[in-house]
Structure formats: structure tokens, C-alpha cells
Amino acid sequence: MAPPIVRTLDQLAVGETISYPSRTLSDAQFLLFSAMTGDREPVHLDRVLAAEGPFGAPVAHGLMLAAMTALGGSYEAGRIAVLAILEQSTTFRRPALLGDTVTCHGEIIEIIPREAGRGLLRMRVEVRNQRQEALLQGEHLYLVTRDDAQNDTSSG
């Protein structure tokens, strides 16, 4: 099997969409995220308490949803020559609940060529639930390799 083609900044286009797999939010995901971050707020983990609360079910950690929008979680993972994520902005529109099926969507909104070998890629991201309600909206800024970096043979 051939390795995936890795696209550089110069091979991407404004308006291009980025697809992600849908995920159904589970107790296991909530517990793992809680263990990783130390956020053990009952609103995320206690089904009985959450059932009596305003949302009627445990609420996903907001930062878990934000992390799901990273390029590394998309179908383009490993196919774009990303060097680093530089910025992330997030606005939470409504809660994601235990059992919701969420899908992230991305769109390239800006490409900024910089010095030789590197440039910036700005993406708009959104997370929607199974009812197509927007849960999260935001932007990411990535540092991405340019075509001229492929031909750069200098060291150092």
C-alpha cells in the first residue's frame, strides 16, 4: 500500500472543506478525558445529578469537543504537512450531551505564504450534533510546510 500523499500549503485552496468522522459521545470518552485533565465536575460524570440538572444528561467537556476539531482528528490527518498548531479560538453555542453523535466540519478560510518553506493556514471549524445544531464554532491557525521547503537542501 502506497503512503498517503502529503499536501503542502501551496497545494491547498481557500474554500476547501475538511471532513471528520462522526463520534457518539460515551461514558468512556467522558471518563478518559476527565482522567487526562483532572476535570471531575459532576456535570460531566454523574448521571443522576445531571438528569436532575438543566440539560437532563451529562454534558461533554468543552475542551474535549474543541480537541476533536484538530486537523489530526480529521480524515486529512497525515495528509497535510502541518508543523504546528499556533492558535485556536472557540465559542460554545450549546452543550453536547452524553449519547449525542457529533460531527466536526472544517473549511480553509485563509492561506498566508510566509518565509521560504513555511506558511499559515487558517481554518474555520464547527461541531454539530445529530440534530444539526451548532455546538461549537471557532478557528485554528496552523504552521504548514510550503512547496519550496521540499527543494530546500540547506542544513541548519
C-alpha positions in Angstrom: 0.0 0.0 0.0 1.4 3.4 -1.0 1.8 6.0 1.7 -0.7 8.9 1.6 0.2 12.0 -0.5 1.1 14.8 1.9 0.0 18.2 0.6 1.8 21.4 1.3 0.4 24.8 1.8 0.8 25.6 -1.9 -1.4 22.6 -2.8 -4.4 23.7 -0.6 -7.1 26.2 -1.5 -9.4 28.6 0.3 -12.9 27.2 0.4 -11.6 23.6 0.7 -13.5 21.6 3.2 -12.1 19.2 5.8 -14.1 16.1 6.8 -14.1 14.3 10.1 -15.6 11.1 11.3 -18.8 11.3 13.4 -18.5 10.2 17.0 -21.2 9.2 19.5 -20.2 10.6 22.9 -19.9 7.9 25.5 -19.2 7.4 29.3 -15.8 6.0 28.4 -14.8 9.2 26.5 -16.0 11.4 29.3 -14.1 9.3 31.9 -10.9 9.2 29.8 -11.0 13.0 29.2 -11.7 13.5 32.9 -8.7 11.3 33.9 -6.4 13.1 31.5 -7.4 16.6 32.5 -8.3 16.1 36.2 -11.7 17.8 35.5 -14.1 15.7 37.6 -17.0 18.1 37.7 -20.2 16.1 38.4 -22.0 17.7 35.5 -19.7 15.6 33.2 -19.7 12.3 35.1 -22.7 11.9 37.5 -25.7 10.6 35.5 -28.1 11.0 38.5 -27.1 14.6 39.2 -27.0 15.5 35.5 -30.5 14.0 35.0 -31.9 16.5 37.6 -30.0 19.4 36.0 -31.0 21.8 33.3 -29.7 19.6 30.4 -31.1 16.2 31.7 -27.9 14.3 30.9 -24.1 14.6 31.5 -22.5 17.4 29.5 -19.4 16.8 27.4 -16.2 18.7 28.5 -16.0 21.7 26.2 -12.3 21.3 25.7 -12.9 17.6 24.6 -15.1 19.0 21.8 -12.5 21.6 20.9 -9.8 18.9 20.7 -11.9 16.9 18.3 -11.7 19.8 15.8 -7.9 19.5 15.4 -6.7 18.5 11.9 -5.2 15.4 13.4 -8.7 14.1 14.1 -9.9 14.6 10.6 -9.7 12.4 7.5 -6.8 14.6 6.4 -4.6 13.5 9.3 -1.1 12.9 8.0 -2.1 14.2 4.5 -1.4 17.9 5.1 2.2 18.9 6.0 1.4 20.5 9.4 4.3 21.6 11.5 2.3 23.0 14.5 -1.0 24.5 15.6 -0.4 28.1 16.6 -3.8 29.4 17.7 -7.2 28.1 18.5 -10.4 30.1 19.2 -13.6 28.5 20.4 -17.2 29.7 21.1 -19.5 27.2 22.7 -23.1 27.6 21.3 -24.9 24.8 23.2 -24.0 21.7 25.3 -23.1 18.3 23.8 -24.7 15.6 25.9 -23.8 12.0 26.6 -25.2 9.9 23.7 -25.1 12.8 21.2 -23.5 12.0 17.9 -21.2 14.8 16.9 -19.5 15.7 13.6 -16.8 18.3 13.1 -16.6 20.3 9.9 -13.6 22.4 8.8 -13.1 24.9 6.0 -9.9 26.6 4.9 -10.6 30.3 5.1 -7.1 31.8 4.6 -3.7 30.8 3.3 -0.8 33.1 4.2 2.5 32.4 2.5 5.4 33.4 4.7 9.1 32.9 4.6 10.6 30.2 2.4 9.4 26.8 3.4 6.5 27.8 5.6 3.2 29.5 5.7 0.0 29.8 7.7 -3.3 28.0 7.2 -6.4 29.4 8.9 -9.4 27.1 9.2 -13.0 27.7 10.4 -14.3 24.8 12.5 -17.7 23.8 13.7 -19.2 20.9 15.7 -22.8 19.8 15.1 -24.9 17.2 16.8 -27.3 14.7 15.2 -30.0 17.4 15.0 -27.6 19.6 13.0 -27.5 22.1 15.9 -24.2 24.0 16.1 -22.5 23.2 19.4 -19.1 24.8 18.9 -17.6 27.3 16.4 -14.1 28.5 16.1 -10.9 28.9 14.2 -7.5 27.3 14.1 -4.2 28.7 12.7 -1.6 26.1 11.6 2.0 26.4 10.5 2.3 24.4 7.3 5.2 23.4 5.0 5.3 25.1 1.6 6.4 23.6 -1.7 9.8 25.4 -1.7 10.6 23.5 1.6 10.6 20.3 -0.4 13.5 21.6 -2.5 15.5 23.2 0.4 18.7 21.2 0.7 20.4 23.6 3.1 21.1 22.4 6.6 20.9 24.1 9.9 
